[in-house]
Amino acid sequence: MAVKKVAFQGERGAYSEVAARELLGKTITPVPCDSFETLFDKVTHKRTELGMIPIENSLVGSIHKNYDLLLEHNLKVIGEVQLRVSHALIAPSGVSLKKISKVYSHPMALEQCRKFFKKHKTIAPISYYDTAGAVKMIAESGLTNSAAIASPYAAQIYKMHLLQRAIEDEKHNYTRFLLLSRTPLSFKGKAKTSIVFSLKNEPGALFKALSVFALRNIDLTKIESRPSRKQAWQYYFYVDFEGYIKDKLINHALDHLGEITHFIKILGSYPYRVDGL
C-alpha cells in the first residue's frame, strides 16, 4: 500500500490521527491542521490525498461544524471508523501526581474526566485548544507542575510519561470518524451511504422523504438536521443508511427522494471498514 498523506485537525497525537492509523495503518503520513476548514482545503486542493474528521461522539453528539463543511465542499466520504476514546493523564518524565496542580486539555476532554477532578480537588482543569496540543505545550515549556489529558499515543509522540490511563468517567465513549477523499471509492461488500437533502416547504414533507426508505426496507442508521445559512427556518437533513449507491434498490430510492426534495447531494458510499487503500 502506498503511503498516504492524511490531514486531520489538531496536533500530532490527536485522536483523529489515532483513528487514521487504525483505519489505514501505521505507514500513513499525518498532516496536522489548525482547523477543520484548513483540513478540507488541503484535501480539496490536493495537498493531501485524504482527510479524517470526527463526525459524532457517543456522549456529546454530533460535530456540527463538520456537517456544514461536508455540505460546502465536494469531497467524498470513503470510509468510517469508530474509535474508543480513552483519556490518559500525561506529564513530563519524573513528575509525580503529587506535584501536579494544573491539567490542560480540550474542554470536551476535561468534561469527560469530571470524576478525576472531583477526586483530586487541588488540581485545576485548564481549557486548551487541543488534547495533543496540550501535551506538546507542556513538553516544550518544561512545566513541572502541569499535566495534560490526551490519547496515550500523544505521550509516545512527545516522549512524555503516562501517569494514569483510562481516567474518563464513561468507558462507553466512542467517536465516529469519516475518511474523506476527492474521488469516490469502488468496492464490494456491505456498504453505508451518506446523503444530505433539503425539503420543499409543504405538509408532510419529512414523512414522505423518510417513507422512501421505509417502503424499500432500507435501514436508516443516522438522521441529523442543520439550519440553512441561506434562508431562515429552512433545514438540511443528513441521513446515513445501509446500502451501496450502485445498488438498484438504492438508486430507485434516491430517484424517488429527488422527486420530493428541493435539493439532494450524495456525500459518499463506503464500506464499514476500508481496506487496501
TAHU-V484775 format. One record per pair of residues at least 24 apart in sequence whose C-alpha atoms are under 8 Angstrom apart, sorted by sequence separation. I is the first residue (numbers start at 1). J is the second residue. D is the distance in Angstrom with one decimal. If there is no record, write none. Layout:
i=I j=J d=D
i=I j=J d=D
//
This chain:
i=3 j=27 d=5.9
i=4 j=28 d=5.1
i=5 j=29 d=4.6
i=6 j=30 d=5.1
i=7 j=31 d=4.5
i=8 j=32 d=5.3
i=9 j=33 d=4.6
i=10 j=34 d=5.9
i=102 j=126 d=6.7
i=104 j=128 d=5.9
i=105 j=129 d=7.2
i=106 j=130 d=4.9
i=218 j=242 d=6.5
i=245 j=269 d=5.9
i=3 j=28 d=5.3
i=4 j=29 d=5.8
i=5 j=30 d=5.9
i=6 j=31 d=5.7
i=7 j=32 d=5.9
i=8 j=33 d=5.8
i=9 j=34 d=5.9
i=10 j=35 d=7.2
i=105 j=130 d=6.2
i=106 j=131 d=5.2
i=135 j=160 d=7.9
i=218 j=243 d=7.5
i=244 j=269 d=5.8
i=3 j=29 d=6.6
i=5 j=31 d=6.5
i=7 j=33 d=6.6
i=9 j=35 d=5.5
i=105 j=131 d=4.8
i=243 j=269 d=7.9
i=244 j=270 d=7.4
i=9 j=36 d=5.7
i=104 j=131 d=7.8
i=105 j=132 d=7.9
i=8 j=36 d=7.6
i=105 j=133 d=8.0
i=106 j=134 d=7.9
i=36 j=65 d=8.0
i=40 j=69 d=7.6
i=44 j=73 d=7.8
i=105 j=134 d=5.6
i=9 j=39 d=6.5
i=36 j=66 d=7.2
i=44 j=74 d=7.8
i=104 j=134 d=5.7
i=8 j=39 d=6.0
i=44 j=75 d=6.9
i=7 j=39 d=5.7
i=20 j=52 d=6.4
i=37 j=69 d=7.4
i=43 j=75 d=8.0
i=19 j=52 d=7.8
i=40 j=73 d=7.5
i=216 j=249 d=7.4
i=7 j=42 d=7.2
i=17 j=52 d=7.7
i=7 j=43 d=7.3
i=16 j=52 d=6.3
i=198 j=234 d=7.9
i=199 j=235 d=7.7
i=16 j=53 d=6.6
i=198 j=235 d=6.2
i=199 j=236 d=7.7
i=216 j=253 d=7.4
i=16 j=54 d=6.9
i=198 j=236 d=4.7
i=110 j=149 d=7.5
i=197 j=236 d=5.6
i=198 j=237 d=6.1
i=109 j=149 d=7.0
i=196 j=236 d=6.5
i=197 j=237 d=5.3
i=213 j=253 d=6.5
i=7 j=48 d=6.4
i=109 j=150 d=7.7
i=196 j=237 d=5.4
i=197 j=238 d=6.7
i=212 j=253 d=5.8
i=6 j=48 d=6.0
i=104 j=146 d=7.5
i=196 j=238 d=4.3
i=212 j=254 d=8.0
i=5 j=48 d=5.0
i=6 j=49 d=6.4
i=7 j=50 d=6.3
i=8 j=51 d=5.9
i=102 j=145 d=6.7
i=103 j=146 d=5.6
i=104 j=147 d=6.3
i=105 j=148 d=5.7
i=195 j=238 d=5.8
i=196 j=239 d=6.2
i=4 j=48 d=7.7
i=5 j=49 d=5.6
i=6 j=50 d=4.7
i=7 j=51 d=4.5
i=8 j=52 d=5.3
i=9 j=53 d=7.4
i=91 j=135 d=7.7
i=100 j=144 d=7.6
i=101 j=145 d=5.7
i=102 j=146 d=4.8
i=103 j=147 d=4.8
i=104 j=148 d=4.7
i=105 j=149 d=5.3
i=194 j=238 d=7.3
i=195 j=239 d=5.5
i=212 j=256 d=6.6
i=4 j=49 d=6.3
i=5 j=50 d=6.3
i=6 j=51 d=5.1
i=7 j=52 d=6.3
i=8 j=53 d=6.5
i=90 j=135 d=7.0
i=99 j=144 d=7.4
i=100 j=145 d=4.6
i=101 j=146 d=6.1
i=102 j=147 d=6.4
i=103 j=148 d=5.1
i=104 j=149 d=6.5
i=105 j=150 d=7.0
i=194 j=239 d=5.8
i=195 j=240 d=6.5
i=212 j=257 d=6.3
i=4 j=50 d=7.3
i=6 j=52 d=6.9
i=92 j=138 d=7.6
i=99 j=145 d=5.4
i=100 j=146 d=5.2
i=103 j=149 d=7.0
i=194 j=240 d=4.4
i=91 j=138 d=7.6
i=92 j=139 d=6.6
i=99 j=146 d=7.8
i=100 j=147 d=6.6
i=193 j=240 d=5.6
i=194 j=241 d=6.6
i=192 j=240 d=6.8
i=193 j=241 d=5.5
i=209 j=257 d=6.0
i=95 j=144 d=6.3
i=192 j=241 d=5.7
i=193 j=242 d=6.3
i=92 j=142 d=7.7
i=95 j=145 d=7.6
i=192 j=242 d=4.5
i=193 j=243 d=6.1
i=92 j=143 d=7.8
i=116 j=167 d=6.5
i=191 j=242 d=6.0
i=192 j=243 d=5.2
i=193 j=244 d=6.2
i=209 j=260 d=6.6
i=92 j=144 d=7.0
i=116 j=168 d=7.6
i=190 j=242 d=7.9
i=191 j=243 d=5.1
i=192 j=244 d=6.2
i=193 j=245 d=6.7
i=208 j=260 d=7.4
i=209 j=261 d=7.4
i=91 j=144 d=8.0
i=115 j=168 d=7.8
i=116 j=169 d=7.8
i=190 j=243 d=7.0
i=191 j=244 d=5.2
i=113 j=167 d=6.2
i=114 j=168 d=7.8
i=115 j=169 d=6.1
i=190 j=244 d=7.6
i=91 j=146 d=6.8
i=92 j=147 d=7.6
i=113 j=168 d=4.6
i=114 j=169 d=6.7
i=205 j=260 d=7.4
i=91 j=147 d=4.5
i=112 j=168 d=5.6
i=113 j=169 d=5.3
i=23 j=80 d=7.9
i=90 j=147 d=5.4
i=91 j=148 d=6.5
i=112 j=169 d=5.8
i=23 j=81 d=6.5
i=89 j=147 d=6.6
i=90 j=148 d=5.1
i=112 j=170 d=7.4
i=89 j=148 d=5.8
i=90 j=149 d=6.1
i=89 j=149 d=4.9
i=90 j=150 d=7.2
i=200 j=260 d=7.3
i=88 j=149 d=5.5
i=89 j=150 d=6.9
i=199 j=260 d=7.2
i=200 j=261 d=5.9
i=19 j=81 d=6.8
i=87 j=149 d=6.1
i=88 j=150 d=5.5
i=90 j=152 d=7.8
i=199 j=261 d=4.6
i=200 j=262 d=5.3
i=19 j=82 d=7.8
i=87 j=150 d=5.4
i=88 j=151 d=5.8
i=198 j=261 d=5.9
i=199 j=262 d=5.1
i=19 j=83 d=6.2
i=87 j=151 d=5.5
i=88 j=152 d=5.7
i=197 j=261 d=6.7
i=198 j=262 d=5.5
i=199 j=263 d=7.0
i=86 j=151 d=6.6
i=87 j=152 d=7.2
i=90 j=155 d=6.3
i=197 j=262 d=7.3
i=198 j=263 d=5.1
i=85 j=151 d=7.8
i=97 j=163 d=7.0
i=197 j=263 d=5.2
i=198 j=264 d=6.7
i=93 j=160 d=5.9
i=94 j=161 d=7.9
i=96 j=163 d=7.3
i=197 j=264 d=4.1
i=92 j=160 d=5.0
i=93 j=161 d=5.1
i=196 j=264 d=5.8
i=197 j=265 d=6.2
i=91 j=160 d=5.9
i=92 j=161 d=5.6
i=195 j=264 d=7.2
i=196 j=265 d=5.3
i=15 j=85 d=7.7
i=90 j=160 d=6.5
i=91 j=161 d=5.3
i=195 j=265 d=5.7
i=196 j=266 d=6.7
i=90 j=161 d=5.6
i=91 j=162 d=6.6
i=195 j=266 d=4.5
i=196 j=267 d=7.1
i=90 j=162 d=4.8
i=91 j=163 d=6.6
i=194 j=266 d=6.4
i=195 j=267 d=5.0
i=89 j=162 d=6.1
i=90 j=163 d=5.6
i=193 j=266 d=7.9
i=194 j=267 d=5.2
i=195 j=268 d=7.1
i=88 j=162 d=6.8
i=89 j=163 d=5.4
i=90 j=164 d=7.3
i=193 j=267 d=7.6
i=194 j=268 d=5.5
i=88 j=163 d=7.5
i=89 j=164 d=5.1
i=193 j=268 d=5.7
i=194 j=269 d=6.5
i=88 j=164 d=5.7
i=89 j=165 d=6.4
i=193 j=269 d=4.2
i=88 j=165 d=4.4
i=192 j=269 d=5.7
i=193 j=270 d=6.3
i=87 j=165 d=6.6
i=88 j=166 d=5.6
i=89 j=167 d=7.2
i=191 j=269 d=6.7
i=192 j=270 d=5.5
i=86 j=165 d=7.6
i=87 j=166 d=5.2
i=88 j=167 d=6.1
i=191 j=270 d=5.4
i=192 j=271 d=6.1
i=86 j=166 d=5.2
i=87 j=167 d=5.7
i=191 j=271 d=4.4
i=192 j=272 d=6.9
i=86 j=167 d=7.4
i=87 j=168 d=5.7
i=190 j=271 d=6.1
i=191 j=272 d=6.4
i=86 j=168 d=6.5
i=189 j=271 d=7.0
i=190 j=272 d=7.3
i=187 j=270 d=7.9
i=184 j=268 d=6.7
i=185 j=269 d=7.5
i=187 j=271 d=7.6
i=86 j=171 d=7.5
i=184 j=269 d=7.5
i=185 j=270 d=6.9
i=86 j=173 d=7.6
i=84 j=172 d=7.5
i=85 j=173 d=5.5
i=84 j=173 d=6.0
i=85 j=174 d=5.4
i=84 j=174 d=4.5
i=85 j=175 d=6.7
i=83 j=174 d=5.4
i=84 j=175 d=6.6
i=82 j=174 d=6.3
i=83 j=175 d=5.3
i=82 j=175 d=5.6
i=83 j=176 d=6.3
i=82 j=176 d=4.4
i=83 j=177 d=7.6
i=81 j=176 d=5.8
i=82 j=177 d=6.2
i=80 j=176 d=7.0
i=81 j=177 d=5.3
i=80 j=177 d=5.5
i=81 j=178 d=6.7
i=80 j=178 d=4.5
i=79 j=178 d=5.8
i=80 j=179 d=5.8
i=78 j=178 d=7.6
i=79 j=179 d=4.9
i=77 j=178 d=6.4
i=78 j=179 d=5.7
i=79 j=180 d=7.4
i=77 j=179 d=5.7
i=78 j=180 d=5.9
i=77 j=180 d=4.7
i=78 j=181 d=6.6
i=76 j=180 d=5.5
i=77 j=181 d=6.5
i=75 j=180 d=6.2
i=76 j=181 d=5.3
i=75 j=181 d=5.7
i=76 j=182 d=5.9
i=78 j=184 d=6.2
i=75 j=182 d=4.9
i=76 j=183 d=6.1
i=77 j=184 d=7.3
i=78 j=185 d=5.7
i=74 j=182 d=7.3
i=75 j=183 d=7.2
i=76 j=184 d=5.7
i=58 j=172 d=7.7
i=59 j=173 d=6.3
i=58 j=173 d=5.9
i=59 j=174 d=7.6
i=14 j=130 d=7.8
i=57 j=173 d=7.3
i=58 j=174 d=5.3
i=14 j=131 d=6.6
i=57 j=174 d=5.8
i=58 j=175 d=6.2
i=77 j=194 d=7.7
i=14 j=132 d=5.0
i=57 j=175 d=4.3
i=11 j=130 d=7.3
i=13 j=132 d=5.4
i=14 j=133 d=7.9
i=56 j=175 d=5.8
i=57 j=176 d=6.3
i=10 j=130 d=6.1
i=12 j=132 d=6.5
i=55 j=175 d=7.5
i=56 j=176 d=5.4
i=10 j=131 d=8.0
i=11 j=132 d=5.6
i=12 j=133 d=7.7
i=54 j=175 d=6.7
i=55 j=176 d=5.9
i=56 j=177 d=7.4
i=10 j=132 d=7.1
i=11 j=133 d=5.3
i=54 j=176 d=5.9
i=55 j=177 d=5.6
i=10 j=133 d=6.9
i=54 j=177 d=4.2
i=55 j=178 d=6.7
i=53 j=177 d=5.4
i=54 j=178 d=6.3
i=11 j=136 d=7.9
i=52 j=177 d=6.5
i=53 j=178 d=5.4
i=71 j=196 d=7.5
i=52 j=178 d=5.7
i=53 j=179 d=6.7
i=52 j=179 d=4.7
i=53 j=180 d=7.8
i=51 j=179 d=5.7
i=52 j=180 d=6.2
i=50 j=179 d=6.9
i=51 j=180 d=4.9
i=50 j=180 d=5.5
i=51 j=181 d=6.7
i=50 j=181 d=5.0
i=49 j=181 d=6.5
i=50 j=182 d=7.7
i=49 j=182 d=7.6
i=18 j=153 d=7.4
i=14 j=150 d=7.5
i=15 j=151 d=6.4
i=14 j=151 d=6.9
i=43 j=180 d=7.9
i=13 j=151 d=6.9
i=43 j=181 d=6.9
i=44 j=182 d=6.5
i=43 j=182 d=7.0
i=13 j=153 d=5.6
i=14 j=154 d=6.8
i=13 j=154 d=4.1
i=12 j=154 d=7.1
i=13 j=155 d=7.8
i=13 j=157 d=6.3
i=12 j=157 d=7.1
i=19 j=177 d=7.1
i=68 j=226 d=7.7
i=20 j=179 d=8.0
i=67 j=226 d=7.9
i=16 j=177 d=7.5
i=64 j=226 d=7.7
i=67 j=238 d=8.0
i=77 j=267 d=5.9
i=78 j=268 d=6.2
i=80 j=270 d=7.7
i=76 j=267 d=5.5
i=77 j=268 d=4.5
i=78 j=269 d=6.4
i=79 j=270 d=5.2
i=80 j=271 d=7.7
i=81 j=272 d=7.3
i=75 j=267 d=7.4
i=76 j=268 d=5.0
i=77 j=269 d=6.7
i=78 j=270 d=4.8
i=79 j=271 d=6.0
i=80 j=272 d=6.1
i=81 j=273 d=6.9
i=77 j=270 d=6.8
i=78 j=271 d=7.4
i=79 j=272 d=6.5
i=80 j=273 d=6.5
i=79 j=273 d=6.4
i=80 j=274 d=7.5
i=79 j=274 d=5.6
i=78 j=274 d=7.6
i=70 j=267 d=7.3
i=23 j=273 d=7.2
i=24 j=274 d=7.5
i=23 j=274 d=6.7
i=24 j=275 d=7.3
i=23 j=275 d=7.8
i=24 j=277 d=7.3
i=1 j=276 d=6.7
i=2 j=277 d=7.8
i=1 j=277 d=6.6
//
